[in-house]
Amino acid sequence: MQSTKKCFECGNPATENHHVIPQSMGGTKTVPLCSKCHMKVHNLENSRRADGNIELTNRGLDKSRVWNLFALYQAYTIYYAETDMDVKKIFEDIFDQKYSLDSIKRLIKRYSKMDEDYLLSLFDKEIDPCFAYLWDEDKAIEKVNSIYKLISEIIKEILDSHLSESEIVKLIRNKLITINNNC
């Protein structure tokens, strides 16, 4: 980067280019930033860029591999994987994903460098909220109770009325749509 460019945020000499829209989402436009402002944009605490942008690159890649990280999180927290081979087997048997052991090891290496708060925030931002219950017991209980309540309403409505079979099917279909929309 040319030293004649100024940081878009503070006016100091710019040392880096920031993609306004992440490259992983097809972004090409950049704005010049100094290292300190670039770290702020990415909510990274350390104002020094000793990693040569590796952490920012990894965080961008994390978004593209969020489903694999999510599956790995489940392999450890739900299926109690203990070894790399356990993870590989869970990926194949449970998630129907075939990866080489080396790919699994690279994913595990990245996963091991993440703190749980960052990992969960990544899931919250990148994964459909419908899946949130898979790693949060309170959300799971809330979701199950919501479904039970809707099912109870269906049964009560059927028992309290004299609906025909086709009307019952229509009622159930509408309630299932409600359940799906509440997800």
C-alpha positions in Angstrom: 0.0 0.0 0.0 1.2 3.5 -0.8 2.2 5.5 2.2 0.6 8.6 0.6 -2.9 7.3 1.4 -4.6 8.4 4.5 -6.6 6.2 6.9 -10.3 6.6 6.2 -11.1 6.7 9.9 -8.4 8.8 11.6 -6.3 10.4 8.8 -3.0 8.8 9.8 -1.0 7.1 7.1 -2.9 4.0 5.8 -1.1 0.7 6.1 -3.9 -1.7 5.1 -6.9 -2.0 2.9 -10.2 -3.0 4.4 -12.8 -4.8 2.3 -16.1 -2.9 2.8 -18.0 -6.1 1.8 -16.0 -9.2 2.9 -14.1 -11.0 0.1 -15.9 -14.2 1.2 -19.2 -12.4 0.1 -17.7 -11.2 -3.2 -16.6 -7.8 -2.1 -13.9 -6.0 -4.1 -14.1 -2.4 -2.9 -11.6 -1.4 -0.2 -10.9 1.6 2.0 -7.5 2.5 3.3 -7.0 2.1 7.0 -4.2 2.2 9.5 -3.5 -1.0 11.4 -5.1 0.4 14.6 -8.4 1.4 12.9 -8.4 -1.9 10.9 -8.3 -3.8 14.2 -11.1 -1.7 15.6 -13.3 -2.4 12.6 -12.8 -6.1 13.2 -13.4 -5.8 16.9 -9.9 -7.2 17.7 -8.4 -5.9 21.0 -4.7 -5.9 20.2 -3.7 -2.8 18.3 -0.6 -4.5 17.0 -0.7 -6.6 13.8 2.1 -8.9 14.5 0.2 -11.8 13.0 0.5 -10.4 9.5 -3.3 -10.4 9.1 -3.5 -14.2 9.8 -6.3 -13.8 12.4 -8.4 -11.6 10.2 -8.0 -14.1 7.4 -8.9 -16.9 9.7 -12.0 -15.1 10.9 -13.1 -14.5 7.3 -12.5 -18.2 6.6 -14.4 -19.1 9.7 -17.6 -17.6 8.2 -17.2 -19.8 5.1 -16.6 -23.0 7.2 -19.1 -22.2 9.9 -21.1 -25.4 9.3 -18.0 -27.5 9.7 -17.1 -25.6 12.9 -20.7 -26.1 14.1 -20.5 -29.9 13.4 -17.1 -30.0 15.2 -18.7 -28.2 18.2 -21.4 -30.8 18.2 -19.0 -33.6 17.9 -17.3 -32.5 21.1 -20.3 -31.3 23.1 -23.1 -33.7 22.0 -21.3 -36.8 20.8 -18.3 -36.5 23.1 -15.5 -37.1 20.6 -12.1 -37.6 22.2 -9.8 -38.2 19.3 -9.3 -37.0 15.7 -10.6 -40.3 14.5 -13.7 -40.0 16.6 -14.4 -36.6 15.0 -13.8 -38.1 11.5 -16.2 -40.9 12.2 -18.9 -38.5 13.6 -18.5 -36.3 10.5 -19.0 -39.4 8.3 -21.7 -41.3 10.3 -23.8 -38.4 11.7 -23.2 -35.5 9.4 -22.6 -37.5 6.2 -19.5 -35.5 5.4 -16.3 -37.2 4.1 -13.1 -35.4 5.0 -9.5 -36.6 5.1 -7.9 -36.9 8.5 -5.6 -34.0 7.6 -8.6 -31.8 6.9 -10.2 -32.8 10.2 -6.9 -32.0 12.0 -6.7 -28.6 10.4 -10.3 -27.8 11.4 -9.6 -29.0 14.9 -6.4 -26.9 15.1 -8.4 -23.8 14.2 -11.3 -24.7 16.5 -8.8 -25.2 19.4 -7.7 -21.5 19.0 -11.2 -20.1 19.4 -12.7 -19.1 22.6 -16.3 -20.3 23.2 -17.8 -16.8 23.1 -16.3 -16.1 19.6 -17.5 -19.5 18.4 -21.0 -19.0 19.7 -21.2 -15.5 18.3 -20.1 -16.9 14.9 -22.9 -19.4 15.1 -25.4 -16.8 16.1 -24.4 -14.6 13.2 -24.0 -17.2 10.5 -26.4 -20.0 11.3 -30.1 -19.9 11.0 -31.6 -19.1 14.4 -33.7 -22.3 14.1 -30.5 -24.3 14.9 -29.7 -22.2 18.0 -31.3 -24.8 20.2 -28.7 -27.4 19.2 -26.1 -25.8 21.5 -28.3 -24.0 24.1 -30.2 -26.2 26.5 -32.6 -23.3 27.6 -33.4 -22.6 23.9 -34.0 -26.3 23.3 -36.5 -26.5 26.3 -38.2 -23.3 25.1 -38.5 -24.7 21.6 -39.9 -28.1 22.7 -42.4 -26.4 25.1 -43.5 -24.2 22.3 -44.1 -27.2 20.0 -45.9 -29.1 22.8 -48.2 -26.1 23.4 -49.1 -25.9 19.7 -49.7 -29.7 19.5 -51.9 -29.4 22.6 -53.9 -26.6 21.0 -54.4 -28.8 17.9 -55.7 -31.7 20.0 -58.0 -29.5 22.1 -59.4 -27.8 19.0 -60.1 -31.2 17.3 -61.7 -32.6 20.4 -63.8 -29.5 21.1 -65.2 -29.3 17.5 -67.0 -31.5 15.2 -64.7 -31.1 12.2 -64.7 -33.3 9.2 -61.6 -35.3 8.3 -60.6 -32.8 5.6 -61.1 -29.9 8.1 -58.9 -31.6 10.6 -56.1 -32.1 8.0 -56.4 -28.4 7.1 -56.2 -27.4 10.7 -53.1 -29.6 11.3 -51.5 -28.2 8.2 -52.1 -24.6 9.3 -50.7 -25.4 12.8 -47.6 -27.0 11.3 -47.0 -23.9 9.2 -47.3 -21.9 12.5 -44.7 -24.2 14.1 -42.4 -23.9 11.1 -42.7 -20.1 11.2 -42.0 -20.0 14.9 -38.7 -21.8 14.3 
